[in-house]
């Protein structure tokens, strides 16, 4: 049996908003497996257990660059929120997005090798990154990027600097940008129900099956409950089926049809999504600094 620590309980509570004791029970039942414990809580507590799962845990910015039918979006990370407001850091992120669009690098290593000079550093983007690390005193990195150049029209929406959406479309740009804003707010998983990733569907089906089993209903009714839950989930996470944020009386698909506009794809970036951020022990840090100061005295 794995040891269940206070930090594990706190981490699960932060992800799920479930009561502390419920988190401990779930972790115990899951033998310390965080993902399994989260799924157990969803079965027991319903959707409440997943509402905090999208909380981001790292700092950084999203930047986008569009020129005609070629565009790019990039996530650039740093250690603290303070640096995300630094003009040099922001300029580097914006330049990186432009370089992705213009040169189509294969990966972040190839991106770093591209020619770029800023604030006295260069001749490559990687040299600028290293120079700013030394100047600002904080680590920073290029995490991921996407580039689109398939001939479709492109638009983007940045919610502050922490959420970015790139949309491929044909038709009315205002309508397409409204879709980008909608994606930033509602965070769909795919354009249509048929395109929702299979692993997400299976997880939802597993949770629904466990809930149905707990209900004690006959097998045929339980099966219908499971299928109903899955279909409801697919409708909630597919863009075209979602109620449009500016007019919930119509779906996104209906709004686009009304505007004679077609959306063929979108990319959503949320800063720090999926990154575990180091949780500092403030008391321990202060004690260490005091000890260090006494050692120098």
C-alpha positions in Angstrom: 0.0 0.0 0.0 1.4 3.4 -1.1 1.9 6.0 1.6 -0.6 8.8 1.2 1.1 12.1 2.0 -0.5 15.5 2.9 1.0 17.0 -0.3 -0.7 14.3 -2.4 -4.0 15.0 -0.7 -3.5 18.8 -1.3 -2.6 18.2 -5.0 -5.8 16.2 -5.6 -7.9 18.7 -3.7 -6.4 21.5 -5.9 -7.3 19.6 -9.0 -10.9 18.6 -8.0 -12.1 21.0 -5.3 -13.3 17.8 -3.4 -13.3 17.7 0.4 -10.0 16.9 2.0 -11.2 13.6 3.5 -12.8 12.5 0.3 -9.4 13.1 -1.5 -7.6 11.0 1.1 -10.1 8.2 0.8 -9.8 8.3 -3.0 -6.0 8.2 -3.0 -6.1 5.3 -0.5 -8.5 3.4 -2.7 -6.4 4.1 -5.7 -3.2 3.1 -3.9 -1.7 6.6 -4.6 -2.5 6.7 -8.3 -3.4 10.4 -8.8 -5.3 9.9 -12.1 -7.3 6.9 -10.8 -8.1 8.9 -7.6 -9.4 11.8 -9.6 -11.6 9.4 -11.6 -13.0 7.8 -8.4 -13.9 11.3 -7.2 -15.7 12.1 -10.4 -17.8 8.9 -10.0 -18.6 9.7 -6.4 -19.0 13.5 -6.6 -20.0 14.1 -10.2 -18.7 16.9 -12.4 -17.6 19.0 -9.4 -14.5 16.9 -9.1 -13.3 17.9 -12.6 -14.0 21.6 -12.5 -10.5 22.7 -11.3 -8.6 20.3 -13.6 -7.9 23.0 -16.1 -6.1 25.3 -13.7 -2.7 26.2 -15.1 0.4 25.8 -13.0 3.2 27.6 -15.0 3.8 31.1 -16.1 4.4 32.5 -19.6 2.7 34.1 -22.6 0.9 33.1 -25.8 1.9 35.1 -28.9 0.5 34.9 -32.4 1.5 36.2 -35.9 -0.6 36.1 -39.1 0.4 37.3 -42.5 -2.2 36.5 -45.2 -3.0 32.8 -45.1 0.1 31.9 -43.1 0.1 32.2 -39.3 1.6 30.8 -36.1 1.0 30.7 -32.4 3.5 29.9 -29.7 3.7 29.4 -25.9 6.8 30.8 -24.2 7.3 29.9 -20.6 9.0 31.6 -17.6 9.1 31.1 -13.9 7.1 34.0 -12.5 4.1 36.2 -13.5 6.4 39.2 -13.0 8.5 38.3 -16.1 5.3 37.9 -18.3 5.0 41.7 -18.1 8.6 42.4 -19.1 8.9 44.2 -22.4 12.0 42.2 -23.5 10.4 38.9 -22.8 7.2 39.9 -24.6 9.2 41.1 -27.6 11.0 37.8 -27.8 7.8 35.9 -27.7 6.2 38.0 -30.5 9.4 37.6 -32.6 9.3 33.8 -32.1 5.7 33.7 -33.4 6.8 35.6 -36.5 9.8 33.4 -37.1 7.6 30.3 -36.9 5.3 31.7 -39.4 8.0 32.9 -41.8 10.4 29.9 -41.6 8.4 26.9 -40.6 11.0 25.3 -38.2 10.6 21.6 -37.5 10.8 22.0 -33.7 11.8 24.3 -30.9 15.5 23.5 -31.4 15.3 24.5 -35.1 13.3 27.6 -34.0 16.1 28.6 -31.6 18.7 28.4 -34.4 16.9 31.0 -36.6 18.6 34.4 -37.0 17.4 37.0 -34.6 18.9 39.9 -32.6 17.4 41.8 -29.7 18.6 44.0 -26.8 22.2 43.4 -27.8 22.0 39.7 -28.0 22.2 37.3 -31.0 22.8 36.3 -33.7 20.1 33.6 -33.1 16.9 33.4 -31.2 18.5 30.9 -28.8 21.3 33.4 -28.1 18.7 36.0 -27.3 16.9 33.6 -25.0 20.1 32.9 -23.1 21.0 36.6 -23.0 17.7 37.5 -21.5 17.9 34.7 -18.9 21.2 36.3 -17.7 19.8 39.8 -17.9 16.4 39.2 -16.2 17.7 36.4 -13.9 14.9 33.9 -14.6 14.7 30.8 -16.8 12.5 30.9 -19.9 11.8 28.5 -22.7 9.9 28.0 -26.0 7.4 25.2 -25.1 5.3 24.6 -28.2 4.1 26.2 -31.4 1.6 25.6 -34.2 1.9 26.9 -37.8 -0.9 27.0 -40.4 -0.4 27.7 -44.1 -3.0 25.5 -45.9 -4.7 28.3 -47.9 -7.5 28.9 -45.4 -8.2 32.3 -44.0 -6.8 32.7 -40.4 -7.7 34.8 -37.4 -6.5 34.7 -33.8 -7.7 35.8 -30.4 -5.6 36.4 -27.3 -7.3 36.6 -24.0 -4.7 38.7 -22.2 -1.5 36.8 -22.8 -2.5 33.5 -21.1 -5.0 32.0 -23.6 -4.6 32.0 -27.3 -6.7 30.6 -30.2 -5.9 30.3 -33.9 -8.8 29.6 -36.2 -8.9 28.4 -39.8 -11.9 29.6 -41.8 -13.6 30.7 -45.0 -16.0 33.6 -45.0 -16.7 36.4 -42.5 -13.7 37.3 -40.4 -15.8 38.9 -37.6 -17.8 35.6 -37.3 -14.5 33.6 -37.2 -13.0 35.9 -34.6 -16.2 35.4 -32.5 -15.6 31.7 -32.7 -12.0 32.2 -31.5 -13.3 34.1 -28.5 -15.9 31.4 -27.9 -13.1 28.7 -28.0 -11.1 30.7 -25.5 -14.1 30.8 -23.1 -15.6 27.3 -23.6 -12.5 25.3 -24.5 -14.0 22.7 -26.8 -12.0 19.5 -27.5 -12.9 19.2 -31.2 -15.0 20.7 -34.0 -17.6 17.9 -34.0 -18.6 15.1 -31.7 -17.1 12.6 -34.1 -13.7 14.2 -33.8 -13.5 14.2 -30.0 -10.4 12.1 -29.0 -11.2 8.5 -28.3 -9.4 8.4 -25.0 -11.5 11.2 -23.7 -14.7 9.4 -24.8 -13.6 6.2 -23.1 -12.8 8.0 -19.9 -16.2 9.6 -19.8 -17.8 6.2 -20.7 -15.9 4.6 -17.8 -17.1 7.2 -15.3 -20.7 7.0 -16.6 -20.6 3.2 -16.3 -19.4 3.4 -12.7 -22.2 5.9 -11.8 -24.8 3.7 -13.5 -23.6 0.6 -11.6 -23.9 2.5 -8.3 -27.5 3.4 -9.2 -28.6 -0.2 -9.0 -30.8 0.1 -12.1 -31.4 -2.9 -14.3 -28.7 -3.5 -17.0 -30.8 -2.2 -19.9 -31.6 1.0 -18.1 -28.0 1.4 -16.9 -26.8 1.0 -20.5 -29.1 3.8 -21.6 -27.8 6.0 -18.8 -24.3 5.4 -19.9 -25.0 6.2 -23.5 -27.0 9.3 -22.5 -24.1 10.6 -20.4 -21.6 10.0 -23.2 -23.8 11.8 -25.8 -24.3 14.7 -23.4 -20.5 14.9 -22.9 -19.8 14.9 -26.7 -22.3 17.7 -27.2 -20.7 19.8 -24.4 -17.1 19.5 -25.8 -17.7 19.7 -29.6 -17.4 23.3 -30.9 -20.2 23.2 -33.4 -22.7 21.8 -30.8 -21.9 24.2 -28.1 -24.3 27.2 -27.4 -22.7 30.3 -28.9 -21.4 32.5 -26.1 -22.8 35.7 -27.6 -26.2 34.1 -28.1 -27.0 30.9 -26.3 -30.2 30.5 -28.2 -28.2 29.2 -31.2 -25.3 26.8 -31.5 -22.0 27.8 -32.9 -22.8 25.8 -36.1 -26.1 27.7 -36.5 -24.3 31.1 -36.0 -21.7 30.2 -38.7 -24.4 29.1 -41.1 -26.2 32.3 -40.6 -23.0 34.2 -41.4 -22.1 32.0 -44.4 -18.8 31.1 -42.7 -17.1 27.7 -42.5 -14.5 26.9 -39.7 -12.2 24.0 -40.7 -10.0 23.9 -37.6 -8.8 25.6 -34.4 -5.9 25.4 -32.0 -6.2 26.4 -28.3 -3.2 27.1 -26.1 -3.5 27.8 -22.3 -0.3 28.9 -20.6 1.1 26.2 -18.4 -1.5 23.6 -19.3 -0.2 20.2 -18.2 2.9 21.6 -16.5 3.5 20.8 -12.9 4.8 23.9 -11.2 7.2 23.6 -8.2 5.4 24.4 -5.0 7.8 26.3 -2.8 7.8 25.8 0.9 8.0 29.5 2.0 8.9 28.7 5.7 11.7 26.4 4.6 13.0 29.0 2.2 13.1 31.7 4.9 14.8 29.3 7.3 17.4 28.4 4.7 18.1 32.1 4.0 18.4 32.8 7.7 20.8 29.9 8.1 22.8 31.1 5.2 23.0 34.6 6.6 24.2 33.3 10.0 26.8 31.2 8.3 28.3 34.2 6.6 28.3 36.3 9.9 
